[in-house]
Amino acid sequence: MNDTTQDAVNNEQERPALPDRLSVNPRSPHYVKEIFQYDVGITLNGKDRFDVEEYCISEGWVKVAAAKALDRRGQPLLMTLKGKVAAFYR
């Protein structure tokens, strides 16, 4: 292996494993700070999604912001989309 391949392998090994459920909201119990040091990708039904706020692989859903609507605390209202969910590092 050359140096760039070796660095890529080492990078893969240093990343924490992606959990079954993850949220981007720091107030959530499913938020994991260490994972967000890396770029995480989500696919729903085979299509990449860039607007996911929270996901659960085992239950097969993602939550995305519903337009510009906000709740009384100023957080975006979330809409649940169901399907086959996959998470990966980019």
Contacts in CASP RR format, 6 or more apart in sequence:
PFRMAT RR
TARGET T0000
AUTHOR 0000-0000-0000
METHOD contacts of the structure
MODEL  1
MNDTTQDAVNNEQERPALPDRLSVNPRSPHYVKEIFQYDVGITLNGKDRF
DVEEYCISEGWVKVAAAKALDRRGQPLLMTLKGKVAAFYR
1 9 0 8 1.000
12 89 0 8 1.000
15 38 0 8 1.000
15 89 0 8 1.000
16 32 0 8 1.000
16 34 0 8 1.000
16 35 0 8 1.000
18 35 0 8 1.000
18 40 0 8 1.000
18 87 0 8 1.000
18 88 0 8 1.000
18 89 0 8 1.000
19 30 0 8 1.000
19 32 0 8 1.000
19 35 0 8 1.000
20 56 0 8 1.000
20 57 0 8 1.000
20 58 0 8 1.000
21 30 0 8 1.000
21 54 0 8 1.000
21 55 0 8 1.000
21 56 0 8 1.000
21 57 0 8 1.000
21 58 0 8 1.000
21 59 0 8 1.000
22 30 0 8 1.000
22 31 0 8 1.000
22 32 0 8 1.000
22 35 0 8 1.000
22 40 0 8 1.000
22 54 0 8 1.000
22 55 0 8 1.000
22 87 0 8 1.000
23 30 0 8 1.000
23 31 0 8 1.000
23 53 0 8 1.000
23 54 0 8 1.000
24 31 0 8 1.000
24 36 0 8 1.000
24 52 0 8 1.000
24 53 0 8 1.000
24 54 0 8 1.000
25 31 0 8 1.000
25 53 0 8 1.000
25 54 0 8 1.000
25 75 0 8 1.000
26 33 0 8 1.000
28 54 0 8 1.000
30 54 0 8 1.000
38 89 0 8 1.000
38 90 0 8 1.000
39 89 0 8 1.000
39 90 0 8 1.000
40 87 0 8 1.000
40 88 0 8 1.000
40 89 0 8 1.000
40 90 0 8 1.000
41 48 0 8 1.000
41 49 0 8 1.000
41 87 0 8 1.000
41 88 0 8 1.000
41 89 0 8 1.000
41 90 0 8 1.000
42 48 0 8 1.000
42 49 0 8 1.000
42 52 0 8 1.000
42 55 0 8 1.000
42 62 0 8 1.000
42 85 0 8 1.000
42 86 0 8 1.000
42 87 0 8 1.000
43 49 0 8 1.000
43 84 0 8 1.000
43 85 0 8 1.000
43 86 0 8 1.000
43 88 0 8 1.000
44 52 0 8 1.000
44 62 0 8 1.000
44 81 0 8 1.000
44 83 0 8 1.000
44 84 0 8 1.000
44 85 0 8 1.000
45 83 0 8 1.000
45 84 0 8 1.000
46 84 0 8 1.000
46 86 0 8 1.000
49 62 0 8 1.000
49 64 0 8 1.000
51 64 0 8 1.000
51 65 0 8 1.000
52 62 0 8 1.000
52 63 0 8 1.000
52 64 0 8 1.000
53 63 0 8 1.000
53 64 0 8 1.000
53 65 0 8 1.000
53 76 0 8 1.000
53 78 0 8 1.000
54 62 0 8 1.000
54 63 0 8 1.000
54 78 0 8 1.000
55 61 0 8 1.000
55 62 0 8 1.000
55 63 0 8 1.000
55 85 0 8 1.000
55 87 0 8 1.000
56 62 0 8 1.000
56 85 0 8 1.000
57 85 0 8 1.000
57 86 0 8 1.000
57 87 0 8 1.000
60 82 0 8 1.000
60 83 0 8 1.000
60 84 0 8 1.000
60 85 0 8 1.000
61 80 0 8 1.000
61 81 0 8 1.000
61 82 0 8 1.000
61 83 0 8 1.000
61 85 0 8 1.000
62 80 0 8 1.000
62 81 0 8 1.000
62 85 0 8 1.000
63 78 0 8 1.000
63 79 0 8 1.000
63 80 0 8 1.000
63 81 0 8 1.000
64 78 0 8 1.000
64 79 0 8 1.000
64 81 0 8 1.000
65 76 0 8 1.000
65 77 0 8 1.000
65 78 0 8 1.000
65 79 0 8 1.000
66 76 0 8 1.000
66 77 0 8 1.000
66 78 0 8 1.000
66 79 0 8 1.000
69 76 0 8 1.000
69 77 0 8 1.000
70 76 0 8 1.000
70 77 0 8 1.000
71 77 0 8 1.000
END
